[in-house]
Amino acid sequence: MSIMTEADAKAILDKVIALSEADEATARLNGSIEGNIRFARNNVSTSGVISNTSLSVQSAFGRRTGSASTNEFSDEALARVVRRSEDLARLAPENPEFVPAVGPQQYRASPTFAEATAAITPEDRARVARASIEPCVGAGLVAAGFLEDGQSFTAFANSNGNFGYQRSTAMDYTCTVRTQDGSGSGWVGTNSQDFSTFDPADDIQIAMRKASASAEARALEPGKYTVILEPAAASGLVSFMLNYFDARQADEGRSFLSKAGGGNRLGEQVFDPRVNLYADPWDPNVPVLPWDGEGLPRERMALVEDGKIANLVYSRYWAQKEGKTAVGDPGNMIMTGGTKSTAELVRETERGVLVTRTWYIRMVDPQTVLVTGLTRDGTFYIENGELRYPIKNFRFNESPIIMLNNIDELGRPVRVEGGMMIPAMRLRDFTFTSLSDAV
């Protein structure tokens, strides 16, 4: 039952909509089968598979709405969940920002499903763990990691005649390798939709090299440095910035895209001209569902073109209020770059710092997107195009807005967690504020 066919899902949704006595009803089915394996200290610690299917129903009487959910699908259970959502709607206060559900839409399917990922078995997960652990045992290193994979479906329908259905897959692998004494640490991560493109034997070698090379780290004075952020490190900062491309936040003065005196900075030069950010639900590297949470069809959309703000996201309510066209949640984000690898950027750097990973990032000032965080799992000093020695980790205080105005060069984009394609970056004047003893 966890993964329903389109016909089976539509049959249940049609029943739910037919049972509704509300002015408007929306029903959504979600199902998934998720597998995982975890290993630590060079041994598998846990593994398992979780499957679930759920139905949520939202009913509306005028501007009053109520929601209820169930994981039972008998006729009696469907009737109960519809009545419960209607009872709650009658008790709810009016929502002044209520917008009726969308009418019939046309969705162009995106390539979110890969058979190889859906077919992963417990034996496949065990092979990934073995391919991660055995080389570390042989080299006297210690591995800890996690592989999570899944297939899912989502389907929805409303009383205004809209319907959508699509299946998806995804996998996420991370591994941290430490030296026996814990003084060196290396990390690697792979996020993909298609398991057939993943080779843990390649990934583990990266983490092993960094773990061995990062032992006996030296202290470097905090300050402003030229840095190379690997894609996983850069994404931690850039993802914070992407939360503020909402038109309402900008118009209400709650965003770095707010204009003094009111309004937003649409069309203004905010970043280095080499910064280009766009969303594309059909991109084969990071495909996402072809609709957003309100049922609006997604489109290929630029957010930043040549450093200028090209578009903002308009919810249906805010678009209606401001007399604009609704622009839905983009779903993914792709940042263009160059063709060079991180290693090539290092070879062309006279002096600087290579950052493998950023973590524990927290917001300091939403208006400037100033964030604070730490480096970890392999930070190195670069001199004359070579990694000279490992350095102790830093705390940084930096804004991705300033960061993306201090670009020296962008590398080749790669897929990272969170539906992003992002390049490695060589940046000027990155601010490290203090040292951290963590590895």
N, C-alpha and C positions, 0 to 999 in steps of 0.2 A: 504493500500500500504506500510505502514511503515515496516512491517515484511513480506518479500517475501518468498515464498517457494523456494527450490533449483531449481525446474524446471522453475519457473517464472524468477528468477534471471539469470539463464543460458540463457534463451531465449533473454533477453535484452542484456546481455554481448556478445552473439554470433552476434547479429545485429550490435553492435558497432564495433566489430573486423572486420566484413564483410564490413563495410562502410569505413574502414581505407584505405588511399592511401600512408601511411607512410612506411618507411622501417620496422618499428616495432611499435606496439601499445599495451598498457596495459590499461584495464578498471577495475574500482573497484566500487562496490555498497556497501553502508552502510545504514542501517536503524535501528531506535530505537524508543521505547515507554518508556518514563521516567516519573515517578510519584514522587511527594514529598509532605511533610507536614512539616511546621515549627511552633514551638511554643516558646513563651517567656513570662516571668512574669506570668506563669501558665495559659496562654491562647493561643489557636491556632491563629496564625497571618496570615499565607498564606498556600495555598495548590494548587496543579495543576498537569496537565499532559501535556507533550510535546511529539509530535511525528514528526519524520522527516525521509525522505529518500533522499539520494543524490547519484549522479553518478559522478565520476571523470575519466577523460581520459588523458593519457599521450601518446604523439606521438613522434617518434624519426626519424630524417633524419640524418644518420651517427651519429655523436656525438652531434648533436643539438636536444634539447628536449623542448617541450612545454606542458603545462597542462591546462585543463579547466574543469569546473564542472557545473552541472545543477541538478535541482530537477523536471524537466519535462521529461516524458518518451514516448511521441508520436514519431512516426517515424521522423517527421520534427525536433523535438527537439533533437533527437539523432544525426541526420545528422549535425545540427548546432554545437553541442558541439564537434563533431569529427573534423569538418572543423576549428573551432576556435583553438583547440589544435594544429592542423597542421600548421595553419598560424603563431601561436606563435613560434612553433619549427623552422620554416624557418627563423624567425627574430632573434632567440637566438644565442649567441656566442657558439662556441664548448666547450663542457665540457671535459677537459682532463682526468677526472676520470670516464667517462661514462663506464658502463658495461652493455652488452645486458641483457634483461630479461631472467629469467631461462626458461628452457624447461619443458616438462611434469614431474611432481613430484608426489610421492605417500605420502598422508597424512593419518595418523591414527587418527581418531576422538578422541577428549578429552572431558571429561564430564563437559562441561562448561554451560550446560542448566539444569535448575530446574523448573519444571512445577509450583511448589508452588510460586515461585517468579514471574513468568510470569503472574500468575493469581491474583496478588494483586489488590485489589479494593480500591476505596476511603474510604469505610467503614473500611477496614483493617488498613489503615493509621490512621484513626481517633481513632481506638481502641489502636494503639500504643501510640498515643499522650495522650489519656485518662489514659492508664496504667502508663505513665510517670508523669502526672500532679497530679492525685488524691492523691497518697501517699504523695507527697510533700506538698500539701495543708493541708492534715491531720496532718503533722508533723511540720507545720509552716515554711516550706522551699520554695524556689523559683526555678522552673525548666525552662530551656531553651534548646531546642534541635532541631534536624533535622533528618528526615528519607528521604532517597532518594533510589529509587528502579528503576530497568529497565530491559527490555529485548531488545536484539539487534540481528542483523545478519550482517555478512560480506561475500561478494562474490567477486571473482576477476577472470579475464581471460586475457590471452595475445595472441599475434599472433604467439608465439612460441609453443602454444599448452597446456599451463598450465591452470588449473582451480581449484578453491577451494571454499567451502561454509561451513559455520557453524553458529549455533545460540548460544547465550550466555545470562546469566542473572547475576545480582549482586544486592546487597543491602548494604547500609551503614547507620548506626545509631550512632549518638553521642548525649550526653546529659550532660549539666553542671548544677549542683545544687548548689545554694548559700544559705547561711543563710540570714535572713531578713535584717540584718545590713550590709551584704556584706563582713563580715570579714572571713567567711569560704567558701571554694569552693571545690566541688568534681566533678570528670569527669568520664565518662565511654563511651566506644565506641565498637561497634560490626560491623565487616565487614564480609559478607558472600555471598555465591553464592545461598544458599538455605534458603528462608524465613521460611520454616517449622522448622528450627533448632533454631530460634530466639525467646526468651521470654523476652520482655521488663520488666516484673515484676521482674525478677532476676537482670537485669542490673541496674534498678533504685535504688535498695536497696544498691548497691555498691556506687553509686554516693552520695546517701543520707548519708550513714555512713561517707564517707570522708568529706563531707561538714560540718557535725556537729562536727566531730573530729578535723577539721583543723582551727576552730575559735580560736581567741586569740593566734596566733602563736608567738613564741619567736624567738629572733634573735640568730643565731649561727655564730660564727666567720668564715669567709671564710678560705679556706685551702684545704688540701688533706684529703679525707675521704673514708672509705669503704662505698660503695653505693650499694643499690639494685635497679636496674632499672626494672620497670615493662615492659612487652613486647612493649607496645605502646611508652614508653619512650626510650627504646633501639633502636627501629626501626628508630626513627628520626635521630640518629647518623649513624647507620650502612648503611642506604640507601644512604647517601652521599658517602660512601666508594665504594659502588657498581657501581657508575658511572665511576669509573676509571679502570675497568677490560677490557678495550678496548685495543687491541694489538697496534693499531696505536698510541694512546696517550702514551703508555709505550715506544714504539720504538723511538718516537720523543722527549722523555724527558719531557713529560707533565704530568706525573703521579707518584704516590708513588711506582708504579711498574716499573719505569724506572731504569735502571742500570747505574751507573756512567761510562762514557766512551761509552755509547750506548748499545742498546739492552734492553731486559726486564728481569724480575726476575722469569720467569717461572721455576718451580721446586724448588725454594728457600723456606726456612723456614721463614715465615713472621709473623705468629701468634702463639699463644699458641697451642700446639698439640691437645687440645680439640676442636679447631675450625674446623668445617666442614660445608661447604656451597655448595649446589648443586641446580640445576634447574631440574624440571620434569613437563612437560606440562600435564601429566596424573595423577598427584598427586590428590587424591579426595578432599583434603582440600583446595588446591589453584590451580585448573586446569586453563590452559590458552589455547589459540588457538594453534594448532599444526604447525603453520608456523610463520615466522618472517616477518618484513616489506618488505623484498626483495623476499619473497616467498620460502625461504629455509625451509625445514622441521626441526622442532625442535626435539631435542633428550634429553634424560636424560643426564645431563652433570655436572660433579663436577667442581666447581671453586676453592675450597680450600679443601684439604684432609689432615687431621692431622696437620693443620697449614701451609702446603705447598701449593704454587700456582700450581693448577693442570691444568687449562686451561684459556685461554684468548679468548675474542670475536674477530673474524676476519671478517670484512666486505668482500664482494666479491672482491671489488677493492683492498683492502690491502692484502688479501690472494693471489690474482693474482700477485701483485707487489713483494711480499716477497716469493713467491713459496710455500705457505702454503695452507692447506685446509680451506675453508671458514667455520666459526663457527658463526651461527646467534645469534641475540639477544635472551637471554634465556627466557624472558617473566615473569617468577616468580623466587623466591629465597627462599630456605628453609635452615634454620640453625638448625642443630641438637642440642640436649641438653640432660637434664636428665629427671627425672620423678617427681620432686618436684614442688609444687605450690609456688607462691610468698609468701604466708603465712608461708609455711614450711621453706623457706629461711630466713624469718624474725626470726622465732623461734630459728634458729641456729646461729644467729648473736649476738655477744657480744656487739658491739657498731657500729653504722653506720647511714646512712641516706637512707630512702625509698623515691624514686622519682616516682610519678605516671605518669608524663607526661613531655615531653620536647617540646618546641615550639620556634618559631622565630629563627630558626637555620640558621646561615649564614657562608659561607666559609671564612676562614682567610688565609690559605695557602694550595693550591692544592697539592703541592709536599709532604706534610706530612698529608694531609686531616685534618689539624687543623681547628676546627669549634668553633663557639661561639653560645650560646643560653641561654634560661632561663628555669627553672623549673616552674611548675604551677599546680593548682587544686589539692593540697594535697601533701605536703612534710613533712615528719615526722622523728623525731629522734628516733633511736632504741637503747635500752639498755637492756642487759640481755634477749634478745629474745622477747622483747615487744616494742610496739610503745608507748614511754613514753609521748611525747608531740609533737604538731605541731610546725614546724619551718617556719620562713619566707623564701620566695623563693630566689634562688641564680641565678646569672649569672655564667655560666661555660665556660671554655676554655679547650677543650679536643679533642684529635684525636681518632677516632675509631680504628686506628692501635695500638696506645698505650693501649687503653681500652681493646682490645682483646688480649693483652699480659699480662694484669693484672687480669686475671680471677681467682676468688676464687672458684665459682661454678656456673653451669648453671642449670636453671629450665626447666620446661616442655614447649615446643614450642606451640604457639597459632597463629592463623591467625590474621594478622593486615592489615591495609589499604596498598595498593600498591603492592598487589600480593606477600606478604611475610608471611612466618611462622618463628617466632623468639621466643627464650626463654627469660624468666626473667633471669637477670644476677646479681650475686654478684661480685663486682669488688673492687680491692684495689686501693688506691691512686688516686681517681677521683678528678679533680681539680675544686673547686669552687673559683671564683675570687672576687666576690662582692655580696652584698645583693640586692634584688629587693623588692620594696614595693607592687608589683602586687600580687593579690591572685590567 
